[in-house]
Amino acid sequence: MKNKKEIEARLKDLREEIDKIDRTILDCLKRRYAVVKEVGELKRALGVKVLDLSRERAVINKILEENQGEFPEKSLKAIFLEIVHTCRTAQELQKVAYLGPEATFSHMAALKFFGRAANFLPQESVLDVFEETEAERAKFGVVPVENSIEGTVSATLDAFSDYKVKVCGEVFIPITHDLLNQSGRKEDIKKVLSHPHALAQCRKWLRKNLPSVPVEEVSSTAFAARWAAVDPSVAAIASPLAARTYHLQVVASRIEDFHGNVTRFWVIGKENPGPTGKDKTSLFFSISDRPGALFEVLSSFAKRQINLSKIESRPAKKEPWRYHFFLDCEGHIEDGKVKECIDEISRICMHLEWLGSYPAGEEE
Ligand SMILES: O=C(O)C(=O)C[C@]1(C(=O)O)C=C[C@@H](O)C=C1
C-alpha cells in the first residue's frame, strides 16, 4: 500500500493527464468542425445536398464498432450524435420549427434529431410548423404523428393534403409525466393543469393522490409548466425537460398510469434523404369504391415481401363516407422492390402520393 503522499502525487499526475486529454478532445472537436465546414463547401460546389443522414448513420456505426464495448455504448452514441449534429451547423444554419412552446415533447424530439446547436423556432400549432417549413422560413419541421396509447395525430396526417413537404426523418420519444410546481410540496397544489392527453394518461394517479384537486385542460404540457412557473398554487403535468426549462420542482415523477408510452414524430422538409439500409417509406393514396381495390394494393406489398408498419384510413372530407389511406412500409423508394411496388399500385390507385423515404427512427 502506498503512503498518503504517494497517493496524492499520483492523483495530481492523473488529473494533469485528464486535463491534457480534455485539451486533445477539444482540439479534435475544433478540427472536426473545420473539416466538416470544408466538406460542406465542397458538397455545395458539387451541387449535392449537404445533410447526409446515411453518411451520419455510417459514421456513428463505425465508431460503435471500433469501440468494441470498451466505453459505455449508450453514452458513446449520445456523444457522437451530438458531435455530428453540432458539426452540421458548420455547414448550414439548421432552422427547425416545432410544436411549441419550449419543452414540449416535440421540442424533445427536435433536440434528439438536431442536437442542441440548431436554431429552434417554436410554433403554436401543427399547421404553423407545416407552413413555416413549406415557406422555407424553417429548413425542417418536427411534428407528432402518433402515440402508442392515444393513436394517430390526425392534424398531422391531414396537413399533407395542404402543404408541399416531405417526410425526411422519424424520431421516437418515450413519454413520461412528472407533477411539477414551484415548491415541490404537494400541499401547495390547488389546481393541476396539463394537455388533455397527459391528464388522461395520469387519471388513476390523480384520483388516488390528489382526489379533491381540480384539473384543467390547456394546449400543451409545456404551457402548463409555464403557468406553474408564475402561479405557486398551480401544478403542471409535464416532461422532465419542462422542469428544467421552467425551473420547477418535481412533486412526483413518472405518474403516468401506463408505462411504455411512446410518441412517434416526423421530421418534415424538402430534402429526400438517400437510403441507409434501414429506412421507411410513407404513402398516401385513395382507391375507387369497388370490391378488392384495397386488397390489390396490399397484395402488391405482400408478394414482394415488403413489410408494412402502419396503415390508417382517414375521411376524405370533400365527400362523406369516402376515405383515403396513409401507409408506412419498410424500405426506401430507391430500393428496387419498393419502387416496383409503388409503380404497380399507382396503376391501381385513383390518387397516390409518395410522402417520403427516410431513415427509420430508433426506439430507446
Ligand atoms: O461526410 C459528410 O458528408 C459530412 O458532411 C460530414 C458529416 C459529419 O459530421 O460526419 C456532417 C454532416 C452530414 O450530414 C454528414 C456527415
PDBQT file of the ligand as one rigid body, heavy atoms in Angstrom, charges set to zero:
ROOT
HETATM    1  O1  LIG A 401     -19.382  13.339 -44.545  1.00  0.00    +0.000 OA
HETATM    2  C1  LIG A 401     -20.066  14.312 -44.871  1.00  0.00    +0.000 C 
HETATM    3  O2  LIG A 401     -20.625  14.374 -45.973  1.00  0.00    +0.000 OA
HETATM    4  C2  LIG A 401     -20.238  15.441 -43.943  1.00  0.00    +0.000 C 
HETATM    5  O3  LIG A 401     -20.802  16.444 -44.329  1.00  0.00    +0.000 OA
HETATM    6  C3  LIG A 401     -19.805  15.307 -42.531  1.00  0.00    +0.000 C 
HETATM    7  C4  LIG A 401     -20.930  14.973 -41.573  1.00  0.00    +0.000 C 
HETATM    8  C5  LIG A 401     -20.292  14.560 -40.219  1.00  0.00    +0.000 C 
HETATM    9  O4  LIG A 401     -20.300  15.350 -39.279  1.00  0.00    +0.000 OA
HETATM   10  O5  LIG A 401     -19.794  13.433 -40.129  1.00  0.00    +0.000 OA
HETATM   11  C6  LIG A 401     -21.775  16.170 -41.361  1.00  0.00    +0.000 C 
HETATM   12  C7  LIG A 401     -22.994  16.341 -41.957  1.00  0.00    +0.000 C 
HETATM   13  C8  LIG A 401     -23.588  15.363 -42.863  1.00  0.00    +0.000 C 
HETATM   14  O6  LIG A 401     -24.970  15.260 -42.650  1.00  0.00    +0.000 OA
HETATM   15  C9  LIG A 401     -22.924  14.052 -42.764  1.00  0.00    +0.000 C 
HETATM   16  C10 LIG A 401     -21.746  13.860 -42.115  1.00  0.00    +0.000 C 
ENDROOT
TORSDOF 0
